[in-house]
Amino acid sequence: MSLQILDTCVNCDVCEPVCPNKAISLGEEYYVIDPALCTECVGHFDDPQCVEVCPVECIIVDTAHPESPDDLRLKYGRLMAAKS
């Protein structure tokens, strides 16, 4: 599944630079994650880096965008192929 940032985000700016897929950006009120780009760091890291660095623990699984680990690996492959 993609991840999402809750409205408890304090805009500390630590999650955006650690996202290897550039899926995180500043929204109107707080940071947001683009589900089309989020692979939960599959293909890059063992754990989602944004979750690891978030000081307020406001990043959770986005149940509106269900994806299996295989789906995330396929998305990672498509994203990497598009960068080539």
PDB file with one MODEL, atoms N, CA, C and O in Angstrom:
MODEL        1
ATOM      1  N   MET A   1       0.839  -1.182   0.000  1.00  0.00           N
ATOM      2  CA  MET A   1       0.000   0.000   0.000  1.00  0.00           C
ATOM      3  C   MET A   1       0.875   1.232   0.000  1.00  0.00           C
ATOM      4  O   MET A   1       2.024   1.214   0.441  1.00  0.00           O
ATOM      5  N   SER A   2       0.313   2.268  -0.493  1.00  0.00           N
ATOM      6  CA  SER A   2       0.980   3.552  -0.399  1.00  0.00           C
ATOM      7  C   SER A   2       0.893   4.020   1.054  1.00  0.00           C
ATOM      8  O   SER A   2       0.142   3.461   1.854  1.00  0.00           O
ATOM      9  N   LEU A   3       1.648   5.020   1.371  1.00  0.00           N
ATOM     10  CA  LEU A   3       1.576   5.622   2.699  1.00  0.00           C
ATOM     11  C   LEU A   3       0.851   6.947   2.598  1.00  0.00           C
ATOM     12  O   LEU A   3       0.708   7.501   1.508  1.00  0.00           O
ATOM     13  N   GLN A   4       0.397   7.452   3.719  1.00  0.00           N
ATOM     14  CA  GLN A   4      -0.217   8.772   3.751  1.00  0.00           C
ATOM     15  C   GLN A   4       0.235   9.507   5.003  1.00  0.00           C
ATOM     16  O   GLN A   4       0.589   8.902   6.015  1.00  0.00           O
ATOM     17  N   ILE A   5       0.212  10.822   4.903  1.00  0.00           N
ATOM     18  CA  ILE A   5       0.603  11.668   6.030  1.00  0.00           C
ATOM     19  C   ILE A   5      -0.656  12.258   6.635  1.00  0.00           C
ATOM     20  O   ILE A   5      -1.480  12.847   5.936  1.00  0.00           O
ATOM     21  N   LEU A   6      -0.794  12.096   7.929  1.00  0.00           N
ATOM     22  CA  LEU A   6      -1.974  12.599   8.633  1.00  0.00           C
ATOM     23  C   LEU A   6      -1.880  14.107   8.868  1.00  0.00           C
ATOM     24  O   LEU A   6      -0.813  14.707   8.739  1.00  0.00           O
ATOM     25  N   ASP A   7      -3.010  14.696   9.212  1.00  0.00           N
ATOM     26  CA  ASP A   7      -3.039  16.137   9.453  1.00  0.00           C
ATOM     27  C   ASP A   7      -2.358  16.531  10.754  1.00  0.00           C
ATOM     28  O   ASP A   7      -2.347  17.709  11.112  1.00  0.00           O
ATOM     29  N   THR A   8      -1.794  15.574  11.461  1.00  0.00           N
ATOM     30  CA  THR A   8      -1.000  15.892  12.653  1.00  0.00           C
ATOM     31  C   THR A   8       0.444  16.242  12.288  1.00  0.00           C
ATOM     32  O   THR A   8       1.264  16.519  13.164  1.00  0.00           O
ATOM     33  N   CYS A   9       0.746  16.226  10.984  1.00  0.00           N
ATOM     34  CA  CYS A   9       2.071  16.608  10.486  1.00  0.00           C
ATOM     35  C   CYS A   9       2.409  18.020  10.962  1.00  0.00           C
ATOM     36  O   CYS A   9       1.562  18.914  10.941  1.00  0.00           O
ATOM     37  N   VAL A  10       3.656  18.205  11.391  1.00  0.00           N
ATOM     38  CA  VAL A  10       4.099  19.508  11.888  1.00  0.00           C
ATOM     39  C   VAL A  10       4.981  20.236  10.870  1.00  0.00           C
ATOM     40  O   VAL A  10       5.623  21.233  11.202  1.00  0.00           O
ATOM     41  N   ASN A  11       5.011  19.734   9.623  1.00  0.00           N
ATOM     42  CA  ASN A  11       5.804  20.361   8.555  1.00  0.00           C
ATOM     43  C   ASN A  11       7.260  20.560   8.942  1.00  0.00           C
ATOM     44  O   ASN A  11       7.829  21.633   8.737  1.00  0.00           O
ATOM     45  N   CYS A  12       7.852  19.524   9.498  1.00  0.00           N
ATOM     46  CA  CYS A  12       9.242  19.630   9.959  1.00  0.00           C
ATOM     47  C   CYS A  12      10.249  19.467   8.817  1.00  0.00           C
ATOM     48  O   CYS A  12      11.441  19.712   8.998  1.00  0.00           O
ATOM     49  N   ASP A  13       9.773  19.061   7.657  1.00  0.00           N
ATOM     50  CA  ASP A  13      10.620  18.955   6.457  1.00  0.00           C
ATOM     51  C   ASP A  13      11.613  17.797   6.461  1.00  0.00           C
ATOM     52  O   ASP A  13      12.520  17.801   5.628  1.00  0.00           O
ATOM     53  N   VAL A  14      11.500  16.818   7.336  1.00  0.00           N
ATOM     54  CA  VAL A  14      12.480  15.737   7.329  1.00  0.00           C
ATOM     55  C   VAL A  14      12.100  14.582   6.393  1.00  0.00           C
ATOM     56  O   VAL A  14      12.977  13.832   5.965  1.00  0.00           O
ATOM     57  N   CYS A  15      10.826  14.429   6.073  1.00  0.00           N
ATOM     58  CA  CYS A  15      10.412  13.291   5.254  1.00  0.00           C
ATOM     59  C   CYS A  15      10.678  13.498   3.765  1.00  0.00           C
ATOM     60  O   CYS A  15      11.070  12.559   3.072  1.00  0.00           O
ATOM     61  N   GLU A  16      10.474  14.686   3.279  1.00  0.00           N
ATOM     62  CA  GLU A  16      10.599  14.938   1.833  1.00  0.00           C
ATOM     63  C   GLU A  16      11.976  14.565   1.273  1.00  0.00           C
ATOM     64  O   GLU A  16      12.038  13.860   0.265  1.00  0.00           O
ATOM     65  N   PRO A  17      13.066  15.003   1.874  1.00  0.00           N
ATOM     66  CA  PRO A  17      14.369  14.685   1.274  1.00  0.00           C
ATOM     67  C   PRO A  17      14.781  13.213   1.355  1.00  0.00           C
ATOM     68  O   PRO A  17      15.659  12.790   0.603  1.00  0.00           O
ATOM     69  N   VAL A  18      14.173  12.420   2.244  1.00  0.00           N
ATOM     70  CA  VAL A  18      14.577  11.018   2.351  1.00  0.00           C
ATOM     71  C   VAL A  18      13.788  10.095   1.420  1.00  0.00           C
ATOM     72  O   VAL A  18      14.097   8.907   1.325  1.00  0.00           O
ATOM     73  N   CYS A  19      12.783  10.621   0.742  1.00  0.00           N
ATOM     74  CA  CYS A  19      11.961   9.795  -0.141  1.00  0.00           C
ATOM     75  C   CYS A  19      12.699   9.538  -1.458  1.00  0.00           C
ATOM     76  O   CYS A  19      12.946  10.472  -2.220  1.00  0.00           O
ATOM     77  N   PRO A  20      13.052   8.278  -1.729  1.00  0.00           N
ATOM     78  CA  PRO A  20      13.821   7.987  -2.941  1.00  0.00           C
ATOM     79  C   PRO A  20      13.020   8.145  -4.239  1.00  0.00           C
ATOM     80  O   PRO A  20      13.602   8.263  -5.318  1.00  0.00           O
ATOM     81  N   ASN A  21      11.707   8.148  -4.136  1.00  0.00           N
ATOM     82  CA  ASN A  21      10.863   8.258  -5.326  1.00  0.00           C
ATOM     83  C   ASN A  21      10.282   9.657  -5.534  1.00  0.00           C
ATOM     84  O   ASN A  21       9.498   9.880  -6.456  1.00  0.00           O
ATOM     85  N   LYS A  22      10.670  10.588  -4.676  1.00  0.00           N
ATOM     86  CA  LYS A  22      10.142  11.962  -4.761  1.00  0.00           C
ATOM     87  C   LYS A  22       8.619  11.970  -4.678  1.00  0.00           C
ATOM     88  O   LYS A  22       7.959  12.754  -5.360  1.00  0.00           O
ATOM     89  N   ALA A  23       8.063  11.090  -3.836  1.00  0.00           N
ATOM     90  CA  ALA A  23       6.615  10.974  -3.692  1.00  0.00           C
ATOM     91  C   ALA A  23       6.048  11.974  -2.693  1.00  0.00           C
ATOM     92  O   ALA A  23       4.833  12.166  -2.638  1.00  0.00           O
ATOM     93  N   ILE A  24       6.903  12.611  -1.906  1.00  0.00           N
ATOM     94  CA  ILE A  24       6.445  13.515  -0.851  1.00  0.00           C
ATOM     95  C   ILE A  24       6.647  14.954  -1.279  1.00  0.00           C
ATOM     96  O   ILE A  24       7.710  15.337  -1.769  1.00  0.00           O
ATOM     97  N   SER A  25       5.595  15.745  -1.080  1.00  0.00           N
ATOM     98  CA  SER A  25       5.686  17.175  -1.397  1.00  0.00           C
ATOM     99  C   SER A  25       4.842  17.957  -0.398  1.00  0.00           C
ATOM    100  O   SER A  25       3.992  17.397   0.294  1.00  0.00           O
ATOM    101  N   LEU A  26       5.090  19.244  -0.338  1.00  0.00           N
ATOM    102  CA  LEU A  26       4.326  20.098   0.562  1.00  0.00           C
ATOM    103  C   LEU A  26       2.964  20.372  -0.057  1.00  0.00           C
ATOM    104  O   LEU A  26       2.866  20.904  -1.162  1.00  0.00           O
ATOM    105  N   GLY A  27       1.917  20.002   0.669  1.00  0.00           N
ATOM    106  CA  GLY A  27       0.558  20.258   0.225  1.00  0.00           C
ATOM    107  C   GLY A  27       0.105  21.627   0.682  1.00  0.00           C
ATOM    108  O   GLY A  27       0.925  22.463   1.063  1.00  0.00           O
ATOM    109  N   GLU A  28      -1.187  21.859   0.646  1.00  0.00           N
ATOM    110  CA  GLU A  28      -1.720  23.166   1.047  1.00  0.00           C
ATOM    111  C   GLU A  28      -1.491  23.457   2.522  1.00  0.00           C
ATOM    112  O   GLU A  28      -1.197  24.591   2.899  1.00  0.00           O
ATOM    113  N   GLU A  29      -1.628  22.417   3.365  1.00  0.00           N
ATOM    114  CA  GLU A  29      -1.485  22.629   4.804  1.00  0.00           C
ATOM    115  C   GLU A  29      -0.332  21.839   5.420  1.00  0.00           C
ATOM    116  O   GLU A  29       0.287  22.290   6.384  1.00  0.00           O
ATOM    117  N   TYR A  30      -0.047  20.674   4.869  1.00  0.00           N
ATOM    118  CA  TYR A  30       1.015  19.820   5.387  1.00  0.00           C
ATOM    119  C   TYR A  30       1.518  18.935   4.251  1.00  0.00           C
ATOM    120  O   TYR A  30       0.975  18.961   3.147  1.00  0.00           O
ATOM    121  N   TYR A  31       2.551  18.161   4.526  1.00  0.00           N
ATOM    122  CA  TYR A  31       3.134  17.304   3.491  1.00  0.00           C
ATOM    123  C   TYR A  31       2.150  16.211   3.070  1.00  0.00           C
ATOM    124  O   TYR A  31       1.333  15.747   3.865  1.00  0.00           O
ATOM    125  N   VAL A  32       2.250  15.814   1.803  1.00  0.00           N
ATOM    126  CA  VAL A  32       1.390  14.772   1.248  1.00  0.00           C
ATOM    127  C   VAL A  32       2.257  13.773   0.485  1.00  0.00           C
ATOM    128  O   VAL A  32       3.374  14.085   0.072  1.00  0.00           O
ATOM    129  N   ILE A  33       1.723  12.576   0.307  1.00  0.00           N
ATOM    130  CA  ILE A  33       2.413  11.519  -0.429  1.00  0.00           C
ATOM    131  C   ILE A  33       1.597  11.169  -1.658  1.00  0.00           C
ATOM    132  O   ILE A  33       0.401  10.892  -1.557  1.00  0.00           O
ATOM    133  N   ASP A  34       2.237  11.180  -2.818  1.00  0.00           N
ATOM    134  CA  ASP A  34       1.596  10.811  -4.077  1.00  0.00           C
ATOM    135  C   ASP A  34       1.556   9.284  -4.152  1.00  0.00           C
ATOM    136  O   ASP A  34       2.606   8.652  -4.259  1.00  0.00           O
ATOM    137  N   PRO A  35       0.359   8.676  -4.097  1.00  0.00           N
ATOM    138  CA  PRO A  35       0.288   7.212  -4.109  1.00  0.00           C
ATOM    139  C   PRO A  35       0.803   6.594  -5.410  1.00  0.00           C
ATOM    140  O   PRO A  35       1.175   5.421  -5.424  1.00  0.00           O
ATOM    141  N   ALA A  36       0.832   7.349  -6.484  1.00  0.00           N
ATOM    142  CA  ALA A  36       1.358   6.826  -7.746  1.00  0.00           C
ATOM    143  C   ALA A  36       2.872   6.676  -7.705  1.00  0.00           C
ATOM    144  O   ALA A  36       3.440   5.938  -8.510  1.00  0.00           O
ATOM    145  N   LEU A  37       3.532   7.363  -6.781  1.00  0.00           N
ATOM    146  CA  LEU A  37       4.992   7.311  -6.680  1.00  0.00           C
ATOM    147  C   LEU A  37       5.492   6.563  -5.453  1.00  0.00           C
ATOM    148  O   LEU A  37       6.658   6.170  -5.406  1.00  0.00           O
ATOM    149  N   CYS A  38       4.639   6.361  -4.467  1.00  0.00           N
ATOM    150  CA  CYS A  38       5.065   5.726  -3.218  1.00  0.00           C
ATOM    151  C   CYS A  38       5.146   4.215  -3.382  1.00  0.00           C
ATOM    152  O   CYS A  38       4.179   3.568  -3.783  1.00  0.00           O
ATOM    153  N   THR A  39       6.319   3.661  -3.067  1.00  0.00           N
ATOM    154  CA  THR A  39       6.507   2.214  -3.054  1.00  0.00           C
ATOM    155  C   THR A  39       6.839   1.717  -1.645  1.00  0.00           C
ATOM    156  O   THR A  39       7.283   0.581  -1.477  1.00  0.00           O
ATOM    157  N   GLU A  40       6.628   2.554  -0.644  1.00  0.00           N
ATOM    158  CA  GLU A  40       7.029   2.248   0.729  1.00  0.00           C
ATOM    159  C   GLU A  40       8.516   1.917   0.784  1.00  0.00           C
ATOM    160  O   GLU A  40       8.957   1.148   1.638  1.00  0.00           O
ATOM    161  N   CYS A  41       9.275   2.496  -0.121  1.00  0.00           N
ATOM    162  CA  CYS A  41      10.725   2.335  -0.252  1.00  0.00           C
ATOM    163  C   CYS A  41      11.133   0.955  -0.751  1.00  0.00           C
ATOM    164  O   CYS A  41      12.319   0.625  -0.736  1.00  0.00           O
ATOM    165  N   VAL A  42      10.176   0.141  -1.195  1.00  0.00           N
ATOM    166  CA  VAL A  42      10.500  -1.153  -1.791  1.00  0.00           C
ATOM    167  C   VAL A  42      11.445  -0.910  -2.969  1.00  0.00           C
ATOM    168  O   VAL A  42      11.212  -0.028  -3.796  1.00  0.00           O
ATOM    169  N   GLY A  43      12.499  -1.695  -3.027  1.00  0.00           N
ATOM    170  CA  GLY A  43      13.505  -1.545  -4.071  1.00  0.00           C
ATOM    171  C   GLY A  43      14.646  -0.632  -3.668  1.00  0.00           C
ATOM    172  O   GLY A  43      15.704  -0.638  -4.298  1.00  0.00           O
ATOM    173  N   HIS A  44      14.438   0.146  -2.630  1.00  0.00           N
ATOM    174  CA  HIS A  44      15.472   1.071  -2.161  1.00  0.00           C
ATOM    175  C   HIS A  44      15.966   0.708  -0.758  1.00  0.00           C
ATOM    176  O   HIS A  44      17.169   0.617  -0.513  1.00  0.00           O
ATOM    177  N   PHE A  45      15.013   0.505   0.158  1.00  0.00           N
ATOM    178  CA  PHE A  45      15.334   0.268   1.566  1.00  0.00           C
ATOM    179  C   PHE A  45      14.419  -0.820   2.127  1.00  0.00           C
ATOM    180  O   PHE A  45      13.392  -1.144   1.531  1.00  0.00           O
ATOM    181  N   ASP A  46      14.793  -1.373   3.256  1.00  0.00           N
ATOM    182  CA  ASP A  46      13.966  -2.386   3.914  1.00  0.00           C
ATOM    183  C   ASP A  46      12.725  -1.783   4.565  1.00  0.00           C
ATOM    184  O   ASP A  46      11.686  -2.438   4.653  1.00  0.00           O
ATOM    185  N   ASP A  47      12.831  -0.546   5.016  1.00  0.00           N
ATOM    186  CA  ASP A  47      11.723   0.121   5.703  1.00  0.00           C
ATOM    187  C   ASP A  47      11.475   1.487   5.071  1.00  0.00           C
ATOM    188  O   ASP A  47      12.405   2.105   4.552  1.00  0.00           O
ATOM    189  N   PRO A  48      10.229   1.964   5.110  1.00  0.00           N
ATOM    190  CA  PRO A  48       9.930   3.291   4.582  1.00  0.00           C
ATOM    191  C   PRO A  48      10.732   4.358   5.340  1.00  0.00           C
ATOM    192  O   PRO A  48      10.629   4.481   6.560  1.00  0.00           O
ATOM    193  N   GLN A  49      11.511   5.104   4.606  1.00  0.00           N
ATOM    194  CA  GLN A  49      12.394   6.094   5.226  1.00  0.00           C
ATOM    195  C   GLN A  49      11.633   7.246   5.861  1.00  0.00           C
ATOM    196  O   GLN A  49      12.073   7.785   6.877  1.00  0.00           O
ATOM    197  N   CYS A  50      10.516   7.629   5.292  1.00  0.00           N
ATOM    198  CA  CYS A  50       9.742   8.727   5.869  1.00  0.00           C
ATOM    199  C   CYS A  50       9.211   8.353   7.249  1.00  0.00           C
ATOM    200  O   CYS A  50       9.200   9.175   8.165  1.00  0.00           O
ATOM    201  N   VAL A  51       8.772   7.102   7.386  1.00  0.00           N
ATOM    202  CA  VAL A  51       8.296   6.622   8.688  1.00  0.00           C
ATOM    203  C   VAL A  51       9.439   6.611   9.689  1.00  0.00           C
ATOM    204  O   VAL A  51       9.253   6.967  10.853  1.00  0.00           O
ATOM    205  N   GLU A  52      10.611   6.206   9.245  1.00  0.00           N
ATOM    206  CA  GLU A  52      11.779   6.134  10.121  1.00  0.00           C
ATOM    207  C   GLU A  52      12.164   7.496  10.691  1.00  0.00           C
ATOM    208  O   GLU A  52      12.578   7.584  11.847  1.00  0.00           O
ATOM    209  N   VAL A  53      12.034   8.565   9.894  1.00  0.00           N
ATOM    210  CA  VAL A  53      12.502   9.884  10.341  1.00  0.00           C
ATOM    211  C   VAL A  53      11.405  10.765  10.934  1.00  0.00           C
ATOM    212  O   VAL A  53      11.715  11.791  11.541  1.00  0.00           O
ATOM    213  N   CYS A  54      10.155  10.402  10.779  1.00  0.00           N
ATOM    214  CA  CYS A  54       9.057  11.262  11.246  1.00  0.00           C
ATOM    215  C   CYS A  54       9.051  11.371  12.769  1.00  0.00           C
ATOM    216  O   CYS A  54       8.899  10.363  13.459  1.00  0.00           O
ATOM    217  N   PRO A  55       9.213  12.581  13.299  1.00  0.00           N
ATOM    218  CA  PRO A  55       9.269  12.735  14.751  1.00  0.00           C
ATOM    219  C   PRO A  55       7.901  12.673  15.440  1.00  0.00           C
ATOM    220  O   PRO A  55       7.834  12.496  16.657  1.00  0.00           O
ATOM    221  N   VAL A  56       6.825  12.813  14.687  1.00  0.00           N
ATOM    222  CA  VAL A  56       5.491  12.806  15.305  1.00  0.00           C
ATOM    223  C   VAL A  56       4.677  11.576  14.915  1.00  0.00           C
ATOM    224  O   VAL A  56       3.498  11.479  15.256  1.00  0.00           O
ATOM    225  N   GLU A  57       5.299  10.637  14.203  1.00  0.00           N
ATOM    226  CA  GLU A  57       4.654   9.386  13.820  1.00  0.00           C
ATOM    227  C   GLU A  57       3.296   9.605  13.154  1.00  0.00           C
ATOM    228  O   GLU A  57       2.291   9.012  13.547  1.00  0.00           O
ATOM    229  N   CYS A  58       3.291  10.465  12.142  1.00  0.00           N
ATOM    230  CA  CYS A  58       2.030  10.799  11.467  1.00  0.00           C
ATOM    231  C   CYS A  58       1.929  10.174  10.077  1.00  0.00           C
ATOM    232  O   CYS A  58       1.080  10.579   9.283  1.00  0.00           O
ATOM    233  N   ILE A  59       2.774   9.204   9.774  1.00  0.00           N
ATOM    234  CA  ILE A  59       2.743   8.556   8.461  1.00  0.00           C
ATOM    235  C   ILE A  59       2.264   7.120   8.639  1.00  0.00           C
ATOM    236  O   ILE A  59       2.871   6.326   9.357  1.00  0.00           O
ATOM    237  N   ILE A  60       1.152   6.809   7.961  1.00  0.00           N
ATOM    238  CA  ILE A  60       0.519   5.506   8.113  1.00  0.00           C
ATOM    239  C   ILE A  60       0.244   4.894   6.740  1.00  0.00           C
ATOM    240  O   ILE A  60       0.405   5.549   5.710  1.00  0.00           O
ATOM    241  N   VAL A  61      -0.169   3.646   6.745  1.00  0.00           N
ATOM    242  CA  VAL A  61      -0.574   2.972   5.514  1.00  0.00           C
ATOM    243  C   VAL A  61      -1.859   3.616   5.003  1.00  0.00           C
ATOM    244  O   VAL A  61      -2.787   3.871   5.771  1.00  0.00           O
ATOM    245  N   ASP A  62      -1.901   3.872   3.706  1.00  0.00           N
ATOM    246  CA  ASP A  62      -3.070   4.473   3.068  1.00  0.00           C
ATOM    247  C   ASP A  62      -3.993   3.352   2.582  1.00  0.00           C
ATOM    248  O   ASP A  62      -3.776   2.790   1.509  1.00  0.00           O
ATOM    249  N   THR A  63      -5.004   3.032   3.360  1.00  0.00           N
ATOM    250  CA  THR A  63      -5.901   1.933   3.020  1.00  0.00           C
ATOM    251  C   THR A  63      -6.740   2.209   1.780  1.00  0.00           C
ATOM    252  O   THR A  63      -7.357   1.292   1.238  1.00  0.00           O
ATOM    253  N   ALA A  64      -6.774   3.447   1.327  1.00  0.00           N
ATOM    254  CA  ALA A  64      -7.509   3.780   0.099  1.00  0.00           C
ATOM    255  C   ALA A  64      -6.752   3.342  -1.142  1.00  0.00           C
ATOM    256  O   ALA A  64      -7.315   3.316  -2.236  1.00  0.00           O
ATOM    257  N   HIS A  65      -5.471   2.996  -0.981  1.00  0.00           N
ATOM    258  CA  HIS A  65      -4.629   2.567  -2.106  1.00  0.00           C
ATOM    259  C   HIS A  65      -3.957   1.231  -1.775  1.00  0.00           C
ATOM    260  O   HIS A  65      -2.744   1.180  -1.571  1.00  0.00           O
ATOM    261  N   PRO A  66      -4.746   0.147  -1.721  1.00  0.00           N
ATOM    262  CA  PRO A  66      -4.161  -1.151  -1.360  1.00  0.00           C
ATOM    263  C   PRO A  66      -3.235  -1.698  -2.443  1.00  0.00           C
ATOM    264  O   PRO A  66      -3.573  -1.696  -3.626  1.00  0.00           O
ATOM    265  N   GLU A  67      -2.068  -2.165  -2.018  1.00  0.00           N
ATOM    266  CA  GLU A  67      -1.095  -2.769  -2.923  1.00  0.00           C
ATOM    267  C   GLU A  67      -0.352  -3.862  -2.172  1.00  0.00           C
ATOM    268  O   GLU A  67       0.011  -3.694  -1.008  1.00  0.00           O
ATOM    269  N   SER A  68      -0.134  -4.965  -2.837  1.00  0.00           N
ATOM    270  CA  SER A  68       0.625  -6.061  -2.244  1.00  0.00           C
ATOM    271  C   SER A  68       2.118  -5.757  -2.381  1.00  0.00           C
ATOM    272  O   SER A  68       2.497  -4.853  -3.125  1.00  0.00           O
ATOM    273  N   PRO A  69       2.959  -6.496  -1.677  1.00  0.00           N
ATOM    274  CA  PRO A  69       4.404  -6.326  -1.872  1.00  0.00           C
ATOM    275  C   PRO A  69       4.812  -6.529  -3.336  1.00  0.00           C
ATOM    276  O   PRO A  69       5.692  -5.828  -3.838  1.00  0.00           O
ATOM    277  N   ASP A  70       4.180  -7.477  -4.013  1.00  0.00           N
ATOM    278  CA  ASP A  70       4.482  -7.683  -5.438  1.00  0.00           C
ATOM    279  C   ASP A  70       4.078  -6.467  -6.268  1.00  0.00           C
ATOM    280  O   ASP A  70       4.799  -6.070  -7.183  1.00  0.00           O
ATOM    281  N   ASP A  71       2.924  -5.875  -5.949  1.00  0.00           N
ATOM    282  CA  ASP A  71       2.488  -4.660  -6.643  1.00  0.00           C
ATOM    283  C   ASP A  71       3.507  -3.541  -6.456  1.00  0.00           C
ATOM    284  O   ASP A  71       3.826  -2.813  -7.396  1.00  0.00           O
ATOM    285  N   LEU A  72       4.015  -3.412  -5.227  1.00  0.00           N
ATOM    286  CA  LEU A  72       4.990  -2.359  -4.941  1.00  0.00           C
ATOM    287  C   LEU A  72       6.289  -2.589  -5.704  1.00  0.00           C
ATOM    288  O   LEU A  72       6.902  -1.639  -6.188  1.00  0.00           O
ATOM    289  N   ARG A  73       6.713  -3.857  -5.813  1.00  0.00           N
ATOM    290  CA  ARG A  73       7.922  -4.165  -6.586  1.00  0.00           C
ATOM    291  C   ARG A  73       7.726  -3.843  -8.069  1.00  0.00           C
ATOM    292  O   ARG A  73       8.636  -3.332  -8.721  1.00  0.00           O
ATOM    293  N   LEU A  74       6.540  -4.144  -8.597  1.00  0.00           N
ATOM    294  CA  LEU A  74       6.240  -3.812  -9.999  1.00  0.00           C
ATOM    295  C   LEU A  74       6.226  -2.300 -10.211  1.00  0.00           C
ATOM    296  O   LEU A  74       6.746  -1.804 -11.211  1.00  0.00           O
ATOM    297  N   LYS A  75       5.630  -1.570  -9.269  1.00  0.00           N
ATOM    298  CA  LYS A  75       5.607  -0.109  -9.372  1.00  0.00           C
ATOM    299  C   LYS A  75       7.023   0.448  -9.337  1.00  0.00           C
ATOM    300  O   LYS A  75       7.361   1.350 -10.105  1.00  0.00           O
ATOM    301  N   TYR A  76       7.855  -0.092  -8.440  1.00  0.00           N
ATOM    302  CA  TYR A  76       9.255   0.321  -8.369  1.00  0.00           C
ATOM    303  C   TYR A  76       9.933   0.108  -9.725  1.00  0.00           C
ATOM    304  O   TYR A  76      10.640   0.993 -10.207  1.00  0.00           O
ATOM    305  N   GLY A  77       9.724  -1.041 -10.331  1.00  0.00           N
ATOM    306  CA  GLY A  77      10.308  -1.327 -11.643  1.00  0.00           C
ATOM    307  C   GLY A  77       9.860  -0.357 -12.705  1.00  0.00           C
ATOM    308  O   GLY A  77      10.669   0.089 -13.518  1.00  0.00           O
ATOM    309  N   ARG A  78       8.582  -0.020 -12.716  1.00  0.00           N
ATOM    310  CA  ARG A  78       8.063   0.961 -13.683  1.00  0.00           C
ATOM    311  C   ARG A  78       8.665   2.348 -13.442  1.00  0.00           C
ATOM    312  O   ARG A  78       9.022   3.045 -14.392  1.00  0.00           O
ATOM    313  N   LEU A  79       8.774   2.738 -12.200  1.00  0.00           N
ATOM    314  CA  LEU A  79       9.349   4.057 -11.872  1.00  0.00           C
ATOM    315  C   LEU A  79      10.815   4.133 -12.287  1.00  0.00           C
ATOM    316  O   LEU A  79      11.264   5.155 -12.806  1.00  0.00           O
ATOM    317  N   MET A  80      11.554   3.062 -12.062  1.00  0.00           N
ATOM    318  CA  MET A  80      12.968   3.059 -12.427  1.00  0.00           C
ATOM    319  C   MET A  80      13.129   3.041 -13.938  1.00  0.00           C
ATOM    320  O   MET A  80      14.030   3.688 -14.473  1.00  0.00           O
ATOM    321  N   ALA A  81      12.275   2.314 -14.624  1.00  0.00           N
ATOM    322  CA  ALA A  81      12.337   2.274 -16.099  1.00  0.00           C
ATOM    323  C   ALA A  81      12.008   3.644 -16.684  1.00  0.00           C
ATOM    324  O   ALA A  81      12.589   4.040 -17.695  1.00  0.00           O
ATOM    325  N   ALA A  82      11.094   4.363 -16.068  1.00  0.00           N
ATOM    326  CA  ALA A  82      10.722   5.694 -16.566  1.00  0.00           C
ATOM    327  C   ALA A  82      11.853   6.703 -16.368  1.00  0.00           C
ATOM    328  O   ALA A  82      11.940   7.682 -17.110  1.00  0.00           O
ATOM    329  N   LYS A  83      12.723   6.478 -15.374  1.00  0.00           N
ATOM    330  CA  LYS A  83      13.859   7.373 -15.136  1.00  0.00           C
ATOM    331  C   LYS A  83      14.973   7.160 -16.145  1.00  0.00           C
ATOM    332  O   LYS A  83      15.807   8.044 -16.342  1.00  0.00           O
ATOM    333  N   SER A  84      14.997   5.996 -16.787  1.00  0.00           N
ATOM    334  CA  SER A  84      16.079   5.663 -17.721  1.00  0.00           C
ATOM    335  C   SER A  84      15.953   6.398 -19.023  1.00  0.00           C
ATOM    336  O   SER A  84      16.786   6.225 -19.912  1.00  0.00           O
TER     337      SER A  84
ENDMDL
END
